[in-house]
Amino acid sequence: MRFLRGRRGQIAIPALFVLPSLFLFVYLIFETAKLSREKIRHQFAVDSATFIEMTNYSDFLNRSAYVNGAFPQRIFYEGFYNTCIEKKNNTQGDCGTQGDRLYNILYKNGAFPRTDQAAPDQSLDEQPHWFLQFGGAGSGKNNNPPDVGSGRLDLITMQDALDYWLSWDDAEDIYKLYVQIYLLLGSVEDAQFSVFKRLTSDHNFFRKSYWLNTNDAIDAGEQGASYFPPSSYQFEPKPYCIQEIMIVGNKPTNNPFQPYVQWGPSHPVPMDSSIAGCQPTSGLFQAEAIPQTQLSNLATPHAPGSRFGLVLPGLPVFQNWGRGIIDKNYFNVNFMNTVDCPGATGGTGPCVHATISLSGGHLWPNPTPKFQTRLYP
């Protein structure tokens, strides 16, 4: 019995080593949890800010694509599809015995873009690409950048006046309505671009979103914002315009042998501008375009931007953690000074990384408003 009672104290010696090790293990878990919490918080912040910032680009491109194609096609369809112009030779046209549709005549003259994928009153949503283009004399505007030629649009041509019973008064009304339509489209696009520039010039959405989710310094997000255009890559959409319009119509005369004569202004009518930055010079808006290489940069891989050995498509965004978040831990190790982030520029210490991609649509030609933002955390 004395021998058994003497062994009870032997546990005290191992306990002197086990208990401190247990406490060290608990502290290690605690310090690791703090690092994990900061990593998750900053990763969520940069993911959210990156997605929100790129959404500004996708929204602008989608809205501009509507202005480029779907809107003018719908407007001209509603206004001119059921307007028929009789032929002077009394032959049938696409309106039957009533002649040809003004909608088709203006399209042939290159006045507006449309598609033949579906009937003008049917939706194009199921189509992956909307093949909306200018027709006939305006086919040069289907290039990227659009080629407006001499900058002159023959809205109603001399040949139209010879072929159709189109009076001068009607030609003048068509001209006024056409100018009003594209002045409105130009002012809408100008407003959209102004809003886009205001939202993205300092990348306020990225910086403020990052700050609200991390409570770092208010300027901490400037590093991540620098990876977006125009700081890192070009993004320069520009409007293209025509400078003058010519119209010709038929005027009645007192000559019984020639009751009508073709008449038009002595010079094409110069166009006022409703949008800033017109290419090649000020005039009436026709389309917004951006070089395809600049759009491709938003959806192609850029190093560094790999994950698990894969190179992800899109812009890589790096953001270092704010200083002073975790200075020294229980073990007197300064994590902020001992860890570095390869690939990040403009900062030191640990960082979080996201890749953001923008693709799926077309601005010009074939404007298709299906741009989507995809985030790779």
One Martini backbone bead per residue (centre of mass of N, CA, C, O) as a GRO file, in nm:
protein
  377
    1MET     BB    1   0.057   0.062  -0.020
    2ARG     BB    2   0.300   0.249  -0.008
    3PHE     BB    3   0.375   0.214  -0.308
    4LEU     BB    4   0.112   0.330  -0.437
    5ARG     BB    5   0.117   0.607  -0.294
    6GLY     BB    6   0.402   0.689  -0.425
    7ARG     BB    7   0.288   0.717  -0.743
    8ARG     BB    8   0.102   0.972  -0.748
    9GLY     BB    9   0.339   1.200  -0.804
   10GLN     BB   10   0.434   1.135  -1.102
   11ILE     BB   11   0.232   1.331  -1.269
   12ALA     BB   12   0.364   1.609  -1.213
   13ILE     BB   13   0.602   1.606  -1.409
   14PRO     BB   14   0.450   1.589  -1.689
   15ALA     BB   15   0.264   1.835  -1.634
   16LEU     BB   16   0.486   2.056  -1.663
   17PHE     BB   17   0.476   2.003  -1.990
   18VAL     BB   18   0.181   1.976  -2.092
   19LEU     BB   19   0.042   2.241  -2.005
   20PRO     BB   20   0.219   2.444  -2.163
   21SER     BB   21   0.167   2.313  -2.438
   22LEU     BB   22  -0.136   2.361  -2.435
   23PHE     BB   23  -0.123   2.671  -2.421
   24LEU     BB   24   0.039   2.706  -2.682
   25PHE     BB   25  -0.174   2.578  -2.862
   26VAL     BB   26  -0.397   2.779  -2.801
   27TYR     BB   27  -0.244   3.030  -2.901
   28LEU     BB   28  -0.202   2.929  -3.188
   29ILE     BB   29  -0.500   2.915  -3.259
   30PHE     BB   30  -0.562   3.212  -3.201
   31GLU     BB   31  -0.360   3.338  -3.407
   32THR     BB   32  -0.472   3.189  -3.653
   33ALA     BB   33  -0.757   3.306  -3.633
   34LYS     BB   34  -0.678   3.598  -3.679
   35LEU     BB   35  -0.562   3.557  -3.962
   36SER     BB   36  -0.813   3.430  -4.090
   37ARG     BB   37  -1.001   3.667  -4.043
   38GLU     BB   38  -0.842   3.874  -4.210
   39LYS     BB   39  -0.837   3.719  -4.472
   40ILE     BB   40  -1.145   3.696  -4.512
   41ARG     BB   41  -1.212   3.998  -4.497
   42HIS     BB   42  -1.026   4.089  -4.737
   43GLN     BB   43  -1.134   3.898  -4.952
   44PHE     BB   44  -1.422   3.996  -4.949
   45ALA     BB   45  -1.359   4.294  -5.011
   46VAL     BB   46  -1.216   4.253  -5.289
   47ASP     BB   47  -1.442   4.101  -5.429
   48SER     BB   48  -1.664   4.314  -5.402
   49ALA     BB   49  -1.512   4.559  -5.525
   50THR     BB   50  -1.444   4.432  -5.800
   51PHE     BB   51  -1.731   4.372  -5.896
   52ILE     BB   52  -1.847   4.658  -5.871
   53GLU     BB   53  -1.651   4.801  -6.062
   54MET     BB   54  -1.702   4.625  -6.324
   55THR     BB   55  -2.006   4.691  -6.348
   56ASN     BB   56  -1.971   4.971  -6.471
   57TYR     BB   57  -1.873   4.862  -6.747
   58SER     BB   58  -2.109   4.674  -6.824
   59ASP     BB   59  -2.333   4.885  -6.814
   60PHE     BB   60  -2.225   5.075  -7.030
   61LEU     BB   61  -2.207   4.870  -7.266
   62ASN     BB   62  -2.505   4.784  -7.271
   63ARG     BB   63  -2.631   5.066  -7.315
   64SER     BB   64  -2.471   5.131  -7.575
   65ALA     BB   65  -2.575   4.893  -7.744
   66TYR     BB   66  -2.865   4.991  -7.756
   67VAL     BB   67  -2.804   5.265  -7.895
   68ASN     BB   68  -2.669   5.140  -8.153
   69GLY     BB   69  -2.931   4.931  -8.232
   70ALA     BB   70  -3.214   4.863  -8.094
   71PHE     BB   71  -3.334   5.145  -8.080
   72PRO     BB   72  -3.330   5.242  -8.380
   73GLN     BB   73  -3.487   5.006  -8.494
   74ARG     BB   74  -3.748   5.052  -8.332
   75ILE     BB   75  -3.803   5.346  -8.413
   76PHE     BB   76  -3.813   5.300  -8.728
   77TYR     BB   77  -4.031   5.091  -8.724
   78GLU     BB   78  -4.257   5.259  -8.587
   79GLY     BB   79  -4.232   5.512  -8.799
   80PHE     BB   80  -4.178   5.350  -9.116
   81TYR     BB   81  -4.295   5.066  -9.191
   82ASN     BB   82  -4.606   5.181  -9.270
   83THR     BB   83  -4.461   5.360  -9.483
   84CYS     BB   84  -4.564   5.432  -9.814
   85ILE     BB   85  -4.405   5.462 -10.141
   86GLU     BB   86  -4.471   5.551 -10.446
   87LYS     BB   87  -4.429   5.465 -10.768
   88LYS     BB   88  -4.389   5.602 -11.087
   89ASN     BB   89  -4.420   5.309 -11.246
   90ASN     BB   90  -4.645   5.130 -11.086
   91THR     BB   91  -4.500   4.927 -10.930
   92GLN     BB   92  -4.424   4.687 -10.722
   93GLY     BB   93  -4.358   4.635 -10.379
   94ASP     BB   94  -4.332   4.575 -10.035
   95CYS     BB   95  -4.645   4.712 -10.046
   96GLY     BB   96  -4.712   4.664 -10.327
   97THR     BB   97  -4.907   4.898 -10.484
   98GLN     BB   98  -4.780   5.123 -10.271
   99GLY     BB   99  -4.481   5.019 -10.274
  100ASP     BB  100  -4.241   5.132 -10.050
  101ARG     BB  101  -4.075   5.125  -9.766
  102LEU     BB  102  -3.923   5.362  -9.575
  103TYR     BB  103  -3.754   5.172  -9.401
  104ASN     BB  104  -3.592   5.052  -9.650
  105ILE     BB  105  -3.487   5.312  -9.779
  106LEU     BB  106  -3.316   5.413  -9.536
  107TYR     BB  107  -3.141   5.162  -9.506
  108LYS     BB  108  -3.013   5.174  -9.794
  109ASN     BB  109  -2.888   5.474  -9.717
  110GLY     BB  110  -2.759   5.450  -9.417
  111ALA     BB  111  -2.936   5.555  -9.150
  112PHE     BB  112  -2.960   5.261  -9.008
  113PRO     BB  113  -2.975   4.991  -8.798
  114ARG     BB  114  -3.017   4.632  -8.863
  115THR     BB  115  -3.197   4.314  -8.869
  116ASP     BB  116  -3.257   3.965  -9.018
  117GLN     BB  117  -3.303   3.747  -8.789
  118ALA     BB  118  -3.572   3.909  -8.736
  119ALA     BB  119  -3.836   4.053  -8.682
  120PRO     BB  120  -3.875   4.379  -8.579
  121ASP     BB  121  -4.104   4.273  -8.348
  122GLN     BB  122  -3.881   4.083  -8.237
  123SER     BB  123  -3.689   3.914  -8.031
  124LEU     BB  124  -3.317   3.872  -7.949
  125ASP     BB  125  -3.248   3.714  -7.681
  126GLU     BB  126  -3.180   3.419  -7.810
  127GLN     BB  127  -2.941   3.556  -7.934
  128PRO     BB  128  -2.598   3.573  -7.909
  129HIS     BB  129  -2.609   3.763  -8.170
  130TRP     BB  130  -2.648   4.098  -8.295
  131PHE     BB  131  -2.693   4.180  -8.642
  132LEU     BB  132  -2.634   4.508  -8.632
  133GLN     BB  133  -2.656   4.713  -8.932
  134PHE     BB  134  -2.568   4.893  -9.180
  135GLY     BB  135  -2.683   4.985  -9.497
  136GLY     BB  136  -2.548   5.011  -9.789
  137ALA     BB  137  -2.408   5.322  -9.785
  138GLY     BB  138  -2.338   5.245  -9.457
  139SER     BB  139  -2.123   5.000  -9.436
  140GLY     BB  140  -1.865   5.148  -9.324
  141LYS     BB  141  -1.985   5.169  -9.022
  142ASN     BB  142  -1.919   4.848  -8.957
  143ASN     BB  143  -1.665   4.919  -8.855
  144ASN     BB  144  -1.351   4.900  -8.648
  145PRO     BB  145  -1.380   5.175  -8.688
  146PRO     BB  146  -1.594   5.383  -8.809
  147ASP     BB  147  -1.680   5.470  -9.150
  148VAL     BB  148  -1.790   5.801  -9.261
  149GLY     BB  149  -1.618   5.920  -9.463
  150SER     BB  150  -1.721   6.242  -9.551
  151GLY     BB  151  -1.985   6.289  -9.352
  152ARG     BB  152  -2.219   6.205  -9.552
  153LEU     BB  153  -2.585   6.197  -9.576
  154ASP     BB  154  -2.819   6.041  -9.796
  155LEU     BB  155  -3.131   6.021  -9.708
  156ILE     BB  156  -3.245   6.153  -9.984
  157THR     BB  157  -3.217   6.079 -10.300
  158MET     BB  158  -3.229   6.138 -10.628
  159GLN     BB  159  -3.335   5.854 -10.700
  160ASP     BB  160  -3.578   5.867 -10.514
  161ALA     BB  161  -3.714   6.111 -10.655
  162LEU     BB  162  -3.740   5.956 -10.933
  163ASP     BB  163  -3.901   5.687 -10.819
  164TYR     BB  164  -4.078   5.868 -10.622
  165TRP     BB  165  -4.366   6.008 -10.455
  166LEU     BB  166  -4.170   6.253 -10.313
  167SER     BB  167  -4.199   6.517 -10.143
  168TRP     BB  168  -4.049   6.783 -10.003
  169ASP     BB  169  -4.210   6.792  -9.741
  170ASP     BB  170  -4.158   6.497  -9.666
  171ALA     BB  171  -3.849   6.507  -9.669
  172GLU     BB  172  -3.829   6.722  -9.445
  173ASP     BB  173  -3.971   6.557  -9.223
  174ILE     BB  174  -3.772   6.322  -9.223
  175TYR     BB  175  -3.525   6.485  -9.150
  176LYS     BB  176  -3.622   6.600  -8.877
  177LEU     BB  177  -3.674   6.326  -8.741
  178TYR     BB  178  -3.391   6.208  -8.769
  179VAL     BB  179  -3.241   6.423  -8.607
  180GLN     BB  180  -3.398   6.388  -8.343
  181ILE     BB  181  -3.323   6.096  -8.290
  182TYR     BB  182  -2.999   6.133  -8.292
  183LEU     BB  183  -2.993   6.350  -8.077
  184LEU     BB  184  -3.107   6.172  -7.855
  185LEU     BB  185  -2.901   5.942  -7.867
  186GLY     BB  186  -2.656   6.125  -7.814
  187SER     BB  187  -2.747   6.237  -7.534
  188VAL     BB  188  -2.763   5.964  -7.396
  189GLU     BB  189  -2.467   5.877  -7.441
  190ASP     BB  190  -2.339   6.121  -7.304
  191ALA     BB  191  -2.461   6.066  -7.024
  192GLN     BB  192  -2.345   5.782  -6.985
  193PHE     BB  193  -2.045   5.865  -7.004
  194SER     BB  194  -2.042   6.068  -6.773
  195VAL     BB  195  -2.116   5.866  -6.553
  196PHE     BB  196  -1.885   5.668  -6.599
  197LYS     BB  197  -1.652   5.866  -6.544
  198ARG     BB  198  -1.739   5.938  -6.255
  199LEU     BB  199  -1.723   5.640  -6.139
  200THR     BB  200  -1.405   5.568  -6.266
  201SER     BB  201  -1.180   5.782  -6.230
  202ASP     BB  202  -1.132   5.693  -5.896
  203HIS     BB  203  -1.266   5.432  -5.801
  204ASN     BB  204  -1.486   5.464  -5.565
  205PHE     BB  205  -1.626   5.191  -5.541
  206PHE     BB  206  -1.379   5.032  -5.455
  207ARG     BB  207  -1.266   5.197  -5.216
  208LYS     BB  208  -1.530   5.210  -5.043
  209SER     BB  209  -1.590   4.912  -5.025
  210TYR     BB  210  -1.324   4.829  -4.892
  211TRP     BB  211  -1.347   5.012  -4.644
  212LEU     BB  212  -1.626   4.909  -4.529
  213ASN     BB  213  -1.506   4.595  -4.497
  214THR     BB  214  -1.222   4.681  -4.319
  215ASN     BB  215  -1.135   4.965  -4.189
  216ASP     BB  216  -0.931   5.097  -4.326
  217ALA     BB  217  -0.791   5.312  -4.484
  218ILE     BB  218  -0.932   5.523  -4.714
  219ASP     BB  219  -0.663   5.471  -4.919
  220ALA     BB  220  -0.615   5.157  -4.949
  221GLY     BB  221  -0.770   5.102  -5.238
  222GLU     BB  222  -0.568   5.220  -5.453
  223GLN     BB  223  -0.419   4.968  -5.534
  224GLY     BB  224  -0.653   4.800  -5.659
  225ALA     BB  225  -0.754   5.030  -5.855
  226SER     BB  226  -0.490   5.028  -6.046
  227TYR     BB  227  -0.594   4.763  -6.220
  228PHE     BB  228  -0.774   4.954  -6.365
  229PRO     BB  229  -0.911   5.125  -6.586
  230PRO     BB  230  -0.663   5.339  -6.711
  231SER     BB  231  -0.409   5.248  -6.545
  232SER     BB  232  -0.349   4.956  -6.695
  233TYR     BB  233  -0.577   4.987  -6.920
  234GLN     BB  234  -0.744   5.047  -7.196
  235PHE     BB  235  -1.053   5.272  -7.215
  236GLU     BB  236  -1.185   5.409  -7.534
  237PRO     BB  237  -1.466   5.530  -7.597
  238LYS     BB  238  -1.628   5.643  -7.913
  239PRO     BB  239  -1.785   5.871  -8.106
  240TYR     BB  240  -1.962   5.868  -8.423
  241CYS     BB  241  -1.993   6.109  -8.698
  242ILE     BB  242  -2.184   6.327  -8.884
  243GLN     BB  243  -2.185   6.651  -9.072
  244GLU     BB  244  -2.403   6.583  -9.311
  245ILE     BB  245  -2.718   6.644  -9.497
  246MET     BB  246  -2.909   6.503  -9.772
  247ILE     BB  247  -3.196   6.616  -9.969
  248VAL     BB  248  -3.469   6.496 -10.190
  249GLY     BB  249  -3.745   6.629 -10.386
  250ASN     BB  250  -4.074   6.704 -10.490
  251LYS     BB  251  -4.188   6.973 -10.701
  252PRO     BB  252  -4.417   7.170 -10.812
  253THR     BB  253  -4.536   7.292 -11.129
  254ASN     BB  254  -4.646   7.486 -11.427
  255ASN     BB  255  -4.567   7.240 -11.601
  256PRO     BB  256  -4.741   7.009 -11.791
  257PHE     BB  257  -4.476   6.833 -11.880
  258GLN     BB  258  -4.352   6.907 -11.567
  259PRO     BB  259  -4.498   6.883 -11.262
  260TYR     BB  260  -4.212   6.781 -11.157
  261VAL     BB  261  -3.926   6.860 -10.944
  262GLN     BB  262  -3.613   6.830 -10.839
  263TRP     BB  263  -3.532   6.909 -10.491
  264GLY     BB  264  -3.268   7.098 -10.315
  265PRO     BB  265  -3.018   7.193 -10.157
  266SER     BB  266  -2.718   7.341 -10.241
  267HIS     BB  267  -2.636   7.228  -9.955
  268PRO     BB  268  -2.556   7.056  -9.713
  269VAL     BB  269  -2.659   6.998  -9.391
  270PRO     BB  270  -2.545   7.093  -9.102
  271MET     BB  271  -2.441   6.948  -8.791
  272ASP     BB  272  -2.519   6.914  -8.482
  273SER     BB  273  -2.413   6.853  -8.146
  274SER     BB  274  -2.482   6.601  -7.862
  275ILE     BB  275  -2.170   6.510  -7.841
  276ALA     BB  276  -1.873   6.438  -7.711
  277GLY     BB  277  -1.595   6.344  -7.910
  278CYS     BB  278  -1.620   6.335  -8.203
  279GLN     BB  279  -1.583   6.121  -8.486
  280PRO     BB  280  -1.367   6.319  -8.645
  281THR     BB  281  -1.604   6.525  -8.578
  282SER     BB  282  -1.842   6.723  -8.539
  283GLY     BB  283  -2.188   6.589  -8.496
  284LEU     BB  284  -2.393   6.325  -8.576
  285PHE     BB  285  -2.481   6.062  -8.424
  286GLN     BB  286  -2.422   5.688  -8.470
  287ALA     BB  287  -2.174   5.556  -8.288
  288GLU     BB  288  -2.029   5.340  -8.047
  289ALA     BB  289  -1.673   5.279  -7.995
  290ILE     BB  290  -1.426   5.008  -7.947
  291PRO     BB  291  -1.155   4.851  -7.931
  292GLN     BB  292  -1.118   4.513  -7.925
  293THR     BB  293  -0.855   4.498  -7.759
  294GLN     BB  294  -0.975   4.631  -7.503
  295LEU     BB  295  -1.189   4.413  -7.449
  296SER     BB  296  -0.996   4.164  -7.445
  297ASN     BB  297  -0.836   4.250  -7.184
  298LEU     BB  298  -1.100   4.171  -6.996
  299ALA     BB  299  -1.077   3.833  -7.107
  300THR     BB  300  -0.771   3.783  -7.061
  301PRO     BB  301  -0.484   3.672  -6.966
  302HIS     BB  302  -0.283   3.781  -6.677
  303ALA     BB  303   0.023   3.844  -6.553
  304PRO     BB  304  -0.053   3.787  -6.251
  305GLY     BB  305  -0.328   3.505  -6.235
  306SER     BB  306  -0.297   3.246  -6.074
  307ARG     BB  307  -0.457   2.915  -5.996
  308PHE     BB  308  -0.352   2.615  -5.946
  309GLY     BB  309  -0.191   2.663  -6.236
  310LEU     BB  310  -0.401   2.867  -6.344
  311VAL     BB  311  -0.499   3.084  -6.603
  312LEU     BB  312  -0.692   3.360  -6.574
  313PRO     BB  313  -0.946   3.545  -6.698
  314GLY     BB  314  -0.836   3.872  -6.668
  315LEU     BB  315  -0.800   4.091  -6.405
  316PRO     BB  316  -0.557   4.143  -6.177
  317VAL     BB  317  -0.611   4.182  -5.815
  318PHE     BB  318  -0.431   4.360  -5.569
  319GLN     BB  319  -0.424   4.360  -5.190
  320ASN     BB  320  -0.295   4.495  -4.926
  321TRP     BB  321  -0.272   4.509  -4.614
  322GLY     BB  322  -0.308   4.693  -4.355
  323ARG     BB  323  -0.141   4.859  -4.139
  324GLY     BB  324  -0.169   4.739  -3.797
  325ILE     BB  325  -0.344   4.485  -3.767
  326ILE     BB  326  -0.079   4.278  -3.725
  327ASP     BB  327   0.200   4.311  -3.561
  328LYS     BB  328   0.202   4.118  -3.294
  329ASN     BB  329   0.230   3.828  -3.141
  330TYR     BB  330   0.274   3.609  -2.885
  331PHE     BB  331   0.565   3.527  -3.040
  332ASN     BB  332   0.693   3.793  -3.166
  333VAL     BB  333   0.556   3.802  -3.461
  334ASN     BB  334   0.570   3.984  -3.764
  335PHE     BB  335   0.361   3.928  -4.019
  336MET     BB  336   0.385   4.193  -4.200
  337ASN     BB  337   0.715   4.144  -4.240
  338THR     BB  338   0.737   3.819  -4.325
  339VAL     BB  339   0.525   3.875  -4.555
  340ASP     BB  340   0.486   3.826  -4.905
  341CYS     BB  341   0.356   3.943  -5.237
  342PRO     BB  342   0.352   3.813  -5.530
  343GLY     BB  343   0.254   4.066  -5.782
  344ALA     BB  344   0.242   4.302  -5.610
  345THR     BB  345   0.184   4.656  -5.630
  346GLY     BB  346   0.240   4.920  -5.395
  347GLY     BB  347   0.323   4.698  -5.166
  348THR     BB  348   0.327   4.530  -4.845
  349GLY     BB  349   0.289   4.220  -4.760
  350PRO     BB  350   0.008   4.087  -4.733
  351CYS     BB  351  -0.245   3.946  -4.961
  352VAL     BB  352  -0.504   3.982  -5.195
  353HIS     BB  353  -0.690   3.802  -5.465
  354ALA     BB  354  -0.831   3.885  -5.793
  355THR     BB  355  -1.037   3.795  -6.080
  356ILE     BB  356  -1.162   3.994  -6.357
  357SER     BB  357  -1.435   3.959  -6.595
  358LEU     BB  358  -1.527   4.077  -6.939
  359SER     BB  359  -1.809   3.945  -7.125
  360GLY     BB  360  -2.052   3.850  -7.408
  361GLY     BB  361  -2.034   4.109  -7.591
  362HIS     BB  362  -2.121   4.398  -7.806
  363LEU     BB  363  -2.072   4.718  -7.939
  364TRP     BB  364  -1.881   4.721  -8.219
  365PRO     BB  365  -2.026   4.557  -8.402
  366ASN     BB  366  -2.303   4.402  -8.324
  367PRO     BB  367  -2.486   4.499  -8.087
  368THR     BB  368  -2.460   4.323  -7.762
  369PRO     BB  369  -2.632   4.322  -7.443
  370LYS     BB  370  -2.409   4.073  -7.285
  371PHE     BB  371  -2.252   4.178  -7.052
  372GLN     BB  372  -2.029   4.013  -6.812
  373THR     BB  373  -1.942   3.954  -6.477
  374ARG     BB  374  -1.646   3.774  -6.356
  375LEU     BB  375  -1.542   3.602  -6.063
  376TYR     BB  376  -1.206   3.518  -5.931
  377PRO     BB  377  -1.101   3.455  -5.606
   0.00000   0.00000   0.00000
